[in-house]
Amino acid sequence: MTIINRFTAPTPKLFQQLRNIGLTLAAIGGILIAAPVALPTTLVTIGGYLTVAGGVISAVSQLTVNDKVQSNDDE
């Protein structure tokens, strides 16, 4: 199965929810990093970690597919 097929294949409901959580974490982290006011260094560091963790969770969740729906032609 190619990457293109994985992106177009249906994603299980659990991983759709995890993807949305990951996108939310990445957005919150981005807000902390790009805040127009001076924030403590700890908050900016946490924002960086949230952004990376959210991106990884979203990417892994997006590439997870439901194999039961896939046909056996890809094997």
PDB file of N, CA, C and O in Angstrom, chain B, residues numbered from 101:
ATOM      1  N   MET B 101       0.850  -1.166   0.000  1.00  0.00           N
ATOM      2  CA  MET B 101       0.000   0.000   0.000  1.00  0.00           C
ATOM      3  C   MET B 101       0.901   1.236   0.000  1.00  0.00           C
ATOM      4  O   MET B 101       1.816   1.345   0.816  1.00  0.00           O
ATOM      5  N   THR B 102       0.640   2.148  -0.903  1.00  0.00           N
ATOM      6  CA  THR B 102       1.451   3.355  -1.005  1.00  0.00           C
ATOM      7  C   THR B 102       0.935   4.423  -0.034  1.00  0.00           C
ATOM      8  O   THR B 102      -0.146   4.296   0.541  1.00  0.00           O
ATOM      9  N   ILE B 103       1.730   5.461   0.129  1.00  0.00           N
ATOM     10  CA  ILE B 103       1.345   6.568   1.005  1.00  0.00           C
ATOM     11  C   ILE B 103       0.074   7.239   0.478  1.00  0.00           C
ATOM     12  O   ILE B 103      -0.806   7.607   1.256  1.00  0.00           O
ATOM     13  N   ILE B 104      -0.018   7.397  -0.838  1.00  0.00           N
ATOM     14  CA  ILE B 104      -1.204   8.027  -1.436  1.00  0.00           C
ATOM     15  C   ILE B 104      -2.456   7.207  -1.107  1.00  0.00           C
ATOM     16  O   ILE B 104      -3.496   7.763  -0.756  1.00  0.00           O
ATOM     17  N   ASN B 105      -2.343   5.882  -1.225  1.00  0.00           N
ATOM     18  CA  ASN B 105      -3.484   5.017  -0.895  1.00  0.00           C
ATOM     19  C   ASN B 105      -3.854   5.129   0.576  1.00  0.00           C
ATOM     20  O   ASN B 105      -5.032   5.098   0.932  1.00  0.00           O
ATOM     21  N   ARG B 106      -2.841   5.261   1.432  1.00  0.00           N
ATOM     22  CA  ARG B 106      -3.118   5.385   2.863  1.00  0.00           C
ATOM     23  C   ARG B 106      -3.860   6.685   3.164  1.00  0.00           C
ATOM     24  O   ARG B 106      -4.771   6.699   3.991  1.00  0.00           O
ATOM     25  N   PHE B 107      -3.478   7.775   2.499  1.00  0.00           N
ATOM     26  CA  PHE B 107      -4.150   9.051   2.752  1.00  0.00           C
ATOM     27  C   PHE B 107      -5.595   9.037   2.280  1.00  0.00           C
ATOM     28  O   PHE B 107      -6.441   9.714   2.863  1.00  0.00           O
ATOM     29  N   THR B 108      -5.890   8.274   1.228  1.00  0.00           N
ATOM     30  CA  THR B 108      -7.250   8.259   0.697  1.00  0.00           C
ATOM     31  C   THR B 108      -8.110   7.152   1.307  1.00  0.00           C
ATOM     32  O   THR B 108      -9.329   7.163   1.139  1.00  0.00           O
ATOM     33  N   ALA B 109      -7.506   6.207   2.004  1.00  0.00           N
ATOM     34  CA  ALA B 109      -8.260   5.104   2.609  1.00  0.00           C
ATOM     35  C   ALA B 109      -9.014   5.603   3.845  1.00  0.00           C
ATOM     36  O   ALA B 109      -8.608   6.587   4.463  1.00  0.00           O
ATOM     37  N   PRO B 110     -10.107   4.930   4.203  1.00  0.00           N
ATOM     38  CA  PRO B 110     -10.867   5.353   5.390  1.00  0.00           C
ATOM     39  C   PRO B 110     -10.077   5.126   6.680  1.00  0.00           C
ATOM     40  O   PRO B 110      -9.362   4.135   6.831  1.00  0.00           O
ATOM     41  N   THR B 111     -10.230   6.070   7.595  1.00  0.00           N
ATOM     42  CA  THR B 111      -9.548   6.017   8.888  1.00  0.00           C
ATOM     43  C   THR B 111     -10.542   5.559   9.953  1.00  0.00           C
ATOM     44  O   THR B 111     -11.679   6.030   9.969  1.00  0.00           O
ATOM     45  N   PRO B 112     -10.134   4.646  10.851  1.00  0.00           N
ATOM     46  CA  PRO B 112     -11.043   4.226  11.931  1.00  0.00           C
ATOM     47  C   PRO B 112     -11.441   5.408  12.822  1.00  0.00           C
ATOM     48  O   PRO B 112     -10.698   6.382  12.942  1.00  0.00           O
ATOM     49  N   LYS B 113     -12.599   5.312  13.434  1.00  0.00           N
ATOM     50  CA  LYS B 113     -13.150   6.410  14.228  1.00  0.00           C
ATOM     51  C   LYS B 113     -12.223   6.821  15.374  1.00  0.00           C
ATOM     52  O   LYS B 113     -12.069   8.014  15.635  1.00  0.00           O
ATOM     53  N   LEU B 114     -11.610   5.870  16.053  1.00  0.00           N
ATOM     54  CA  LEU B 114     -10.697   6.200  17.150  1.00  0.00           C
ATOM     55  C   LEU B 114      -9.557   7.085  16.656  1.00  0.00           C
ATOM     56  O   LEU B 114      -9.196   8.063  17.311  1.00  0.00           O
ATOM     57  N   PHE B 115      -8.999   6.743  15.513  1.00  0.00           N
ATOM     58  CA  PHE B 115      -7.870   7.507  15.004  1.00  0.00           C
ATOM     59  C   PHE B 115      -8.302   8.854  14.431  1.00  0.00           C
ATOM     60  O   PHE B 115      -7.495   9.781  14.369  1.00  0.00           O
ATOM     61  N   GLN B 116      -9.553   8.974  14.016  1.00  0.00           N
ATOM     62  CA  GLN B 116     -10.069  10.284  13.620  1.00  0.00           C
ATOM     63  C   GLN B 116     -10.126  11.199  14.835  1.00  0.00           C
ATOM     64  O   GLN B 116      -9.783  12.378  14.748  1.00  0.00           O
ATOM     65  N   GLN B 117     -10.560  10.653  15.969  1.00  0.00           N
ATOM     66  CA  GLN B 117     -10.607  11.438  17.198  1.00  0.00           C
ATOM     67  C   GLN B 117      -9.200  11.802  17.665  1.00  0.00           C
ATOM     68  O   GLN B 117      -8.961  12.930  18.096  1.00  0.00           O
ATOM     69  N   LEU B 118      -8.264  10.846  17.579  1.00  0.00           N
ATOM     70  CA  LEU B 118      -6.878  11.139  17.961  1.00  0.00           C
ATOM     71  C   LEU B 118      -6.271  12.199  17.052  1.00  0.00           C
ATOM     72  O   LEU B 118      -5.523  13.059  17.516  1.00  0.00           O
ATOM     73  N   ARG B 119      -6.587  12.146  15.755  1.00  0.00           N
ATOM     74  CA  ARG B 119      -6.089  13.151  14.817  1.00  0.00           C
ATOM     75  C   ARG B 119      -6.584  14.533  15.217  1.00  0.00           C
ATOM     76  O   ARG B 119      -5.819  15.498  15.204  1.00  0.00           O
ATOM     77  N   ASN B 120      -7.860  14.632  15.571  1.00  0.00           N
ATOM     78  CA  ASN B 120      -8.416  15.919  15.974  1.00  0.00           C
ATOM     79  C   ASN B 120      -7.783  16.421  17.270  1.00  0.00           C
ATOM     80  O   ASN B 120      -7.528  17.616  17.416  1.00  0.00           O
ATOM     81  N   ILE B 121      -7.531  15.515  18.203  1.00  0.00           N
ATOM     82  CA  ILE B 121      -6.849  15.896  19.445  1.00  0.00           C
ATOM     83  C   ILE B 121      -5.438  16.382  19.134  1.00  0.00           C
ATOM     84  O   ILE B 121      -4.983  17.378  19.697  1.00  0.00           O
ATOM     85  N   GLY B 122      -4.744  15.681  18.239  1.00  0.00           N
ATOM     86  CA  GLY B 122      -3.399  16.094  17.852  1.00  0.00           C
ATOM     87  C   GLY B 122      -3.382  17.461  17.197  1.00  0.00           C
ATOM     88  O   GLY B 122      -2.498  18.272  17.472  1.00  0.00           O
ATOM     89  N   LEU B 123      -4.356  17.724  16.329  1.00  0.00           N
ATOM     90  CA  LEU B 123      -4.434  19.041  15.693  1.00  0.00           C
ATOM     91  C   LEU B 123      -4.709  20.133  16.719  1.00  0.00           C
ATOM     92  O   LEU B 123      -4.182  21.241  16.614  1.00  0.00           O
ATOM     93  N   THR B 124      -5.536  19.816  17.711  1.00  0.00           N
ATOM     94  CA  THR B 124      -5.823  20.783  18.768  1.00  0.00           C
ATOM     95  C   THR B 124      -4.575  21.064  19.601  1.00  0.00           C
ATOM     96  O   THR B 124      -4.283  22.217  19.919  1.00  0.00           O
ATOM     97  N   LEU B 125      -3.840  20.010  19.953  1.00  0.00           N
ATOM     98  CA  LEU B 125      -2.591  20.203  20.707  1.00  0.00           C
ATOM     99  C   LEU B 125      -1.598  21.048  19.918  1.00  0.00           C
ATOM    100  O   LEU B 125      -0.953  21.937  20.475  1.00  0.00           O
ATOM    101  N   ALA B 126      -1.476  20.773  18.631  1.00  0.00           N
ATOM    102  CA  ALA B 126      -0.550  21.539  17.795  1.00  0.00           C
ATOM    103  C   ALA B 126      -0.975  23.004  17.722  1.00  0.00           C
ATOM    104  O   ALA B 126      -0.130  23.899  17.743  1.00  0.00           O
ATOM    105  N   ALA B 127      -2.275  23.249  17.637  1.00  0.00           N
ATOM    106  CA  ALA B 127      -2.765  24.629  17.585  1.00  0.00           C
ATOM    107  C   ALA B 127      -2.493  25.362  18.896  1.00  0.00           C
ATOM    108  O   ALA B 127      -2.073  26.519  18.887  1.00  0.00           O
ATOM    109  N   ILE B 128      -2.731  24.693  20.016  1.00  0.00           N
ATOM    110  CA  ILE B 128      -2.463  25.318  21.318  1.00  0.00           C
ATOM    111  C   ILE B 128      -0.972  25.602  21.468  1.00  0.00           C
ATOM    112  O   ILE B 128      -0.579  26.665  21.949  1.00  0.00           O
ATOM    113  N   GLY B 129      -0.148  24.646  21.054  1.00  0.00           N
ATOM    114  CA  GLY B 129       1.298  24.863  21.113  1.00  0.00           C
ATOM    115  C   GLY B 129       1.736  26.023  20.239  1.00  0.00           C
ATOM    116  O   GLY B 129       2.591  26.814  20.636  1.00  0.00           O
ATOM    117  N   GLY B 130       1.158  26.129  19.056  1.00  0.00           N
ATOM    118  CA  GLY B 130       1.483  27.245  18.164  1.00  0.00           C
ATOM    119  C   GLY B 130       1.081  28.581  18.755  1.00  0.00           C
ATOM    120  O   GLY B 130       1.788  29.576  18.593  1.00  0.00           O
ATOM    121  N   ILE B 131      -0.055  28.607  19.440  1.00  0.00           N
ATOM    122  CA  ILE B 131      -0.494  29.841  20.091  1.00  0.00           C
ATOM    123  C   ILE B 131       0.483  30.234  21.192  1.00  0.00           C
ATOM    124  O   ILE B 131       0.820  31.410  21.332  1.00  0.00           O
ATOM    125  N   LEU B 132       0.942  29.256  21.976  1.00  0.00           N
ATOM    126  CA  LEU B 132       1.896  29.563  23.048  1.00  0.00           C
ATOM    127  C   LEU B 132       3.228  30.055  22.489  1.00  0.00           C
ATOM    128  O   LEU B 132       3.852  30.950  23.059  1.00  0.00           O
ATOM    129  N   ILE B 133       3.660  29.472  21.378  1.00  0.00           N
ATOM    130  CA  ILE B 133       4.940  29.877  20.796  1.00  0.00           C
ATOM    131  C   ILE B 133       4.856  31.280  20.200  1.00  0.00           C
ATOM    132  O   ILE B 133       5.776  32.082  20.357  1.00  0.00           O
ATOM    133  N   ALA B 134       3.753  31.573  19.517  1.00  0.00           N
ATOM    134  CA  ALA B 134       3.635  32.832  18.781  1.00  0.00           C
ATOM    135  C   ALA B 134       2.856  33.901  19.538  1.00  0.00           C
ATOM    136  O   ALA B 134       2.382  34.860  18.929  1.00  0.00           O
ATOM    137  N   ALA B 135       2.715  33.756  20.838  1.00  0.00           N
ATOM    138  CA  ALA B 135       1.954  34.734  21.618  1.00  0.00           C
ATOM    139  C   ALA B 135       2.604  36.115  21.510  1.00  0.00           C
ATOM    140  O   ALA B 135       3.825  36.235  21.609  1.00  0.00           O
ATOM    141  N   PRO B 136       1.789  37.159  21.307  1.00  0.00           N
ATOM    142  CA  PRO B 136       2.347  38.509  21.146  1.00  0.00           C
ATOM    143  C   PRO B 136       2.833  39.132  22.453  1.00  0.00           C
ATOM    144  O   PRO B 136       3.432  40.207  22.436  1.00  0.00           O
ATOM    145  N   VAL B 137       2.585  38.477  23.575  1.00  0.00           N
ATOM    146  CA  VAL B 137       3.056  38.983  24.863  1.00  0.00           C
ATOM    147  C   VAL B 137       4.213  38.110  25.338  1.00  0.00           C
ATOM    148  O   VAL B 137       4.373  36.973  24.896  1.00  0.00           O
ATOM    149  N   ALA B 138       5.007  38.655  26.234  1.00  0.00           N
ATOM    150  CA  ALA B 138       6.141  37.906  26.766  1.00  0.00           C
ATOM    151  C   ALA B 138       5.636  36.850  27.750  1.00  0.00           C
ATOM    152  O   ALA B 138       5.017  37.169  28.765  1.00  0.00           O
ATOM    153  N   LEU B 139       5.911  35.603  27.428  1.00  0.00           N
ATOM    154  CA  LEU B 139       5.529  34.489  28.295  1.00  0.00           C
ATOM    155  C   LEU B 139       6.778  33.909  28.943  1.00  0.00           C
ATOM    156  O   LEU B 139       7.875  34.044  28.400  1.00  0.00           O
ATOM    157  N   PRO B 140       6.625  33.270  30.090  1.00  0.00           N
ATOM    158  CA  PRO B 140       7.777  32.607  30.703  1.00  0.00           C
ATOM    159  C   PRO B 140       8.354  31.542  29.762  1.00  0.00           C
ATOM    160  O   PRO B 140       7.640  30.946  28.956  1.00  0.00           O
ATOM    161  N   THR B 141       9.638  31.329  29.888  1.00  0.00           N
ATOM    162  CA  THR B 141      10.331  30.370  29.028  1.00  0.00           C
ATOM    163  C   THR B 141       9.723  28.978  29.136  1.00  0.00           C
ATOM    164  O   THR B 141       9.671  28.241  28.151  1.00  0.00           O
ATOM    165  N   THR B 142       9.271  28.624  30.313  1.00  0.00           N
ATOM    166  CA  THR B 142       8.674  27.301  30.508  1.00  0.00           C
ATOM    167  C   THR B 142       7.439  27.116  29.630  1.00  0.00           C
ATOM    168  O   THR B 142       7.259  26.057  29.030  1.00  0.00           O
ATOM    169  N   LEU B 143       6.590  28.135  29.550  1.00  0.00           N
ATOM    170  CA  LEU B 143       5.389  28.035  28.720  1.00  0.00           C
ATOM    171  C   LEU B 143       5.729  27.936  27.239  1.00  0.00           C
ATOM    172  O   LEU B 143       5.079  27.197  26.500  1.00  0.00           O
ATOM    173  N   VAL B 144       6.733  28.668  26.807  1.00  0.00           N
ATOM    174  CA  VAL B 144       7.145  28.602  25.404  1.00  0.00           C
ATOM    175  C   VAL B 144       7.716  27.220  25.091  1.00  0.00           C
ATOM    176  O   VAL B 144       7.462  26.671  24.020  1.00  0.00           O
ATOM    177  N   THR B 145       8.481  26.663  26.019  1.00  0.00           N
ATOM    178  CA  THR B 145       9.022  25.312  25.833  1.00  0.00           C
ATOM    179  C   THR B 145       7.897  24.279  25.780  1.00  0.00           C
ATOM    180  O   THR B 145       7.913  23.383  24.936  1.00  0.00           O
ATOM    181  N   ILE B 146       6.926  24.404  26.676  1.00  0.00           N
ATOM    182  CA  ILE B 146       5.772  23.499  26.655  1.00  0.00           C
ATOM    183  C   ILE B 146       5.016  23.645  25.336  1.00  0.00           C
ATOM    184  O   ILE B 146       4.543  22.654  24.779  1.00  0.00           O
ATOM    185  N   GLY B 147       4.903  24.864  24.839  1.00  0.00           N
ATOM    186  CA  GLY B 147       4.255  25.089  23.548  1.00  0.00           C
ATOM    187  C   GLY B 147       4.964  24.361  22.420  1.00  0.00           C
ATOM    188  O   GLY B 147       4.317  23.809  21.530  1.00  0.00           O
ATOM    189  N   GLY B 148       6.283  24.358  22.454  1.00  0.00           N
ATOM    190  CA  GLY B 148       7.046  23.621  21.447  1.00  0.00           C
ATOM    191  C   GLY B 148       6.804  22.128  21.528  1.00  0.00           C
ATOM    192  O   GLY B 148       6.636  21.458  20.509  1.00  0.00           O
ATOM    193  N   TYR B 149       6.787  21.615  22.740  1.00  0.00           N
ATOM    194  CA  TYR B 149       6.523  20.184  22.919  1.00  0.00           C
ATOM    195  C   TYR B 149       5.109  19.816  22.461  1.00  0.00           C
ATOM    196  O   TYR B 149       4.910  18.780  21.826  1.00  0.00           O
ATOM    197  N   LEU B 150       4.134  20.661  22.781  1.00  0.00           N
ATOM    198  CA  LEU B 150       2.760  20.399  22.354  1.00  0.00           C
ATOM    199  C   LEU B 150       2.640  20.400  20.832  1.00  0.00           C
ATOM    200  O   LEU B 150       1.920  19.583  20.257  1.00  0.00           O
ATOM    201  N   THR B 151       3.347  21.319  20.191  1.00  0.00           N
ATOM    202  CA  THR B 151       3.298  21.395  18.733  1.00  0.00           C
ATOM    203  C   THR B 151       3.869  20.133  18.104  1.00  0.00           C
ATOM    204  O   THR B 151       3.276  19.573  17.182  1.00  0.00           O
ATOM    205  N   VAL B 152       5.010  19.687  18.595  1.00  0.00           N
ATOM    206  CA  VAL B 152       5.633  18.473  18.048  1.00  0.00           C
ATOM    207  C   VAL B 152       4.768  17.247  18.334  1.00  0.00           C
ATOM    208  O   VAL B 152       4.529  16.434  17.441  1.00  0.00           O
ATOM    209  N   ALA B 153       4.302  17.111  19.566  1.00  0.00           N
ATOM    210  CA  ALA B 153       3.476  15.949  19.918  1.00  0.00           C
ATOM    211  C   ALA B 153       2.182  15.930  19.112  1.00  0.00           C
ATOM    212  O   ALA B 153       1.762  14.877  18.634  1.00  0.00           O
ATOM    213  N   GLY B 154       1.559  17.076  18.961  1.00  0.00           N
ATOM    214  CA  GLY B 154       0.328  17.148  18.179  1.00  0.00           C
ATOM    215  C   GLY B 154       0.551  16.800  16.724  1.00  0.00           C
ATOM    216  O   GLY B 154      -0.275  16.122  16.113  1.00  0.00           O
ATOM    217  N   GLY B 155       1.662  17.259  16.159  1.00  0.00           N
ATOM    218  CA  GLY B 155       1.977  16.924  14.768  1.00  0.00           C
ATOM    219  C   GLY B 155       2.216  15.442  14.569  1.00  0.00           C
ATOM    220  O   GLY B 155       1.759  14.859  13.586  1.00  0.00           O
ATOM    221  N   VAL B 156       2.931  14.832  15.500  1.00  0.00           N
ATOM    222  CA  VAL B 156       3.214  13.395  15.393  1.00  0.00           C
ATOM    223  C   VAL B 156       1.930  12.581  15.548  1.00  0.00           C
ATOM    224  O   VAL B 156       1.686  11.652  14.779  1.00  0.00           O
ATOM    225  N   ILE B 157       1.115  12.928  16.537  1.00  0.00           N
ATOM    226  CA  ILE B 157      -0.145  12.206  16.748  1.00  0.00           C
ATOM    227  C   ILE B 157      -1.036  12.330  15.514  1.00  0.00           C
ATOM    228  O   ILE B 157      -1.643  11.350  15.082  1.00  0.00           O
ATOM    229  N   SER B 158      -1.112  13.523  14.955  1.00  0.00           N
ATOM    230  CA  SER B 158      -1.960  13.729  13.776  1.00  0.00           C
ATOM    231  C   SER B 158      -1.454  12.950  12.574  1.00  0.00           C
ATOM    232  O   SER B 158      -2.242  12.342  11.849  1.00  0.00           O
ATOM    233  N   ALA B 159      -0.149  12.964  12.359  1.00  0.00           N
ATOM    234  CA  ALA B 159       0.412  12.257  11.204  1.00  0.00           C
ATOM    235  C   ALA B 159       0.215  10.751  11.318  1.00  0.00           C
ATOM    236  O   ALA B 159      -0.188  10.100  10.354  1.00  0.00           O
ATOM    237  N   VAL B 160       0.497  10.205  12.482  1.00  0.00           N
ATOM    238  CA  VAL B 160       0.338   8.757  12.668  1.00  0.00           C
ATOM    239  C   VAL B 160      -1.131   8.366  12.557  1.00  0.00           C
ATOM    240  O   VAL B 160      -1.457   7.339  11.961  1.00  0.00           O
ATOM    241  N   SER B 161      -2.012   9.171  13.123  1.00  0.00           N
ATOM    242  CA  SER B 161      -3.438   8.859  13.063  1.00  0.00           C
ATOM    243  C   SER B 161      -3.977   8.953  11.644  1.00  0.00           C
ATOM    244  O   SER B 161      -4.856   8.178  11.265  1.00  0.00           O
ATOM    245  N   GLN B 162      -3.468   9.884  10.861  1.00  0.00           N
ATOM    246  CA  GLN B 162      -3.939  10.037   9.489  1.00  0.00           C
ATOM    247  C   GLN B 162      -3.504   8.861   8.625  1.00  0.00           C
ATOM    248  O   GLN B 162      -4.224   8.475   7.704  1.00  0.00           O
ATOM    249  N   LEU B 163      -2.346   8.291   8.905  1.00  0.00           N
ATOM    250  CA  LEU B 163      -1.837   7.192   8.090  1.00  0.00           C
ATOM    251  C   LEU B 163      -2.371   5.830   8.525  1.00  0.00           C
ATOM    252  O   LEU B 163      -2.095   4.827   7.867  1.00  0.00           O
ATOM    253  N   THR B 164      -3.126   5.774   9.617  1.00  0.00           N
ATOM    254  CA  THR B 164      -3.719   4.515  10.058  1.00  0.00           C
ATOM    255  C   THR B 164      -4.991   4.273   9.260  1.00  0.00           C
ATOM    256  O   THR B 164      -5.857   5.143   9.179  1.00  0.00           O
ATOM    257  N   VAL B 165      -5.097   3.078   8.668  1.00  0.00           N
ATOM    258  CA  VAL B 165      -6.259   2.782   7.824  1.00  0.00           C
ATOM    259  C   VAL B 165      -7.004   1.569   8.355  1.00  0.00           C
ATOM    260  O   VAL B 165      -6.470   0.779   9.133  1.00  0.00           O
ATOM    261  N   ASN B 166      -8.226   1.444   7.925  1.00  0.00           N
ATOM    262  CA  ASN B 166      -9.062   0.305   8.263  1.00  0.00           C
ATOM    263  C   ASN B 166      -8.825  -0.771   7.212  1.00  0.00           C
ATOM    264  O   ASN B 166      -9.298  -0.638   6.084  1.00  0.00           O
ATOM    265  N   ASP B 167      -8.100  -1.839   7.558  1.00  0.00           N
ATOM    266  CA  ASP B 167      -7.744  -2.884   6.599  1.00  0.00           C
ATOM    267  C   ASP B 167      -8.947  -3.691   6.132  1.00  0.00           C
ATOM    268  O   ASP B 167      -8.910  -4.271   5.047  1.00  0.00           O
ATOM    269  N   LYS B 168      -9.994  -3.741   6.914  1.00  0.00           N
ATOM    270  CA  LYS B 168     -11.162  -4.526   6.533  1.00  0.00           C
ATOM    271  C   LYS B 168     -11.835  -3.965   5.283  1.00  0.00           C
ATOM    272  O   LYS B 168     -12.468  -4.706   4.531  1.00  0.00           O
ATOM    273  N   VAL B 169     -11.699  -2.662   5.061  1.00  0.00           N
ATOM    274  CA  VAL B 169     -12.332  -2.022   3.914  1.00  0.00           C
ATOM    275  C   VAL B 169     -11.479  -2.193   2.665  1.00  0.00           C
ATOM    276  O   VAL B 169     -12.009  -2.212   1.554  1.00  0.00           O
ATOM    277  N   GLN B 170     -10.153  -2.320   2.832  1.00  0.00           N
ATOM    278  CA  GLN B 170      -9.246  -2.440   1.695  1.00  0.00           C
ATOM    279  C   GLN B 170      -9.455  -3.761   0.974  1.00  0.00           C
ATOM    280  O   GLN B 170      -9.725  -4.787   1.599  1.00  0.00           O
ATOM    281  N   SER B 171      -9.328  -3.725  -0.326  1.00  0.00           N
ATOM    282  CA  SER B 171      -9.444  -4.958  -1.109  1.00  0.00           C
ATOM    283  C   SER B 171      -8.123  -5.711  -1.086  1.00  0.00           C
ATOM    284  O   SER B 171      -7.096  -5.147  -0.710  1.00  0.00           O
ATOM    285  N   ASN B 172      -8.137  -6.954  -1.476  1.00  0.00           N
ATOM    286  CA  ASN B 172      -6.930  -7.770  -1.486  1.00  0.00           C
ATOM    287  C   ASN B 172      -6.086  -7.531  -2.725  1.00  0.00           C
ATOM    288  O   ASN B 172      -5.065  -8.197  -2.899  1.00  0.00           O
ATOM    289  N   ASP B 173      -6.476  -6.602  -3.596  1.00  0.00           N
ATOM    290  CA  ASP B 173      -5.715  -6.311  -4.804  1.00  0.00           C
ATOM    291  C   ASP B 173      -4.378  -5.654  -4.495  1.00  0.00           C
ATOM    292  O   ASP B 173      -3.444  -5.750  -5.291  1.00  0.00           O
ATOM    293  N   ASP B 174      -4.274  -4.981  -3.342  1.00  0.00           N
ATOM    294  CA  ASP B 174      -3.064  -4.244  -3.005  1.00  0.00           C
ATOM    295  C   ASP B 174      -1.940  -5.136  -2.519  1.00  0.00           C
ATOM    296  O   ASP B 174      -0.800  -4.678  -2.436  1.00  0.00           O
ATOM    297  N   GLU B 175      -2.209  -6.382  -2.195  1.00  0.00           N
ATOM    298  CA  GLU B 175      -1.187  -7.253  -1.608  1.00  0.00           C
ATOM    299  C   GLU B 175      -0.235  -7.773  -2.624  1.00  0.00           C
ATOM    300  O   GLU B 175       0.683  -8.521  -2.285  1.00  0.00           O
TER     301      GLU B 175
END
